[in-house]
Amino acid sequence: MPGNLQQVFILVGLLLILFISCSTPRWLKHVFIPEGTDTAVVYRLPYAPNKKYLVAQGYWGNFSHQTTYALDFKMRRGQPVHAAREGIVLATASHFVEKKGKKKTLIEEANFIDVLHNDGTVASYWHLNTGGVLVKPGDTIYPGQLIGFSGNTGFSTMPHLHFEVYKRDANGYHTIPTRFYTKQGIKFLRWGRIYAHP
């Protein structure tokens, strides 16, 4: 009997190791960075140097980031948004007004700025205030430049800044984990933590 019990424990242990190696639970995905991620690029925090903000939703968050490497910074309306990296403004919208509700149809009604980087990635700054975009397509921007103001437009339940970096390739659209310069050093940002500039 003890021999049989030992074999069962060994079998269960092997199956558990196999499961963990083949599948990462969704709630752990923010911890593990995909193979091939470019960690050479480090971003500035996308807000003013004298500010610090809470990450209200992080990578693979439960509300609207279930399948994306995106960050939501909790900000009041009208807070300055600064460029996290140099690039060329690809597209903007600033005419949408705030609407109440959690309707997914509001996703396309967010004010935003998309910035193209020299490696083909694009940084998106979303939910900006009505009239809160200070740049236009074709503008060249530099890291730390004031580019807009936070808001609550589109599919949003509270004023905040949504930030993500994505790339389109033969496999479609996919977001990319990003590291930032912070007071605590170079970090992948985590949900529930407050970050300040170095």
Secondary structure, DSSP 8 states (H G I E B T S, - for coil): -HHHHHHHHHHHHHHHHHHHHH---GGGTTTS--TT---S-EE--SB-TT-EEEEEE-TT-SSS-TT--EEEEE--TT-EEE-SS-EEEEEEE-------S--GGGGGG-EEEEEE-TTS-EEEEEEEEEEEE---TT-EE-TT-EEEEEB--SS-SSSEEEEEEEEEETTEEEE---EEEETTEEEE--TT-EEE--
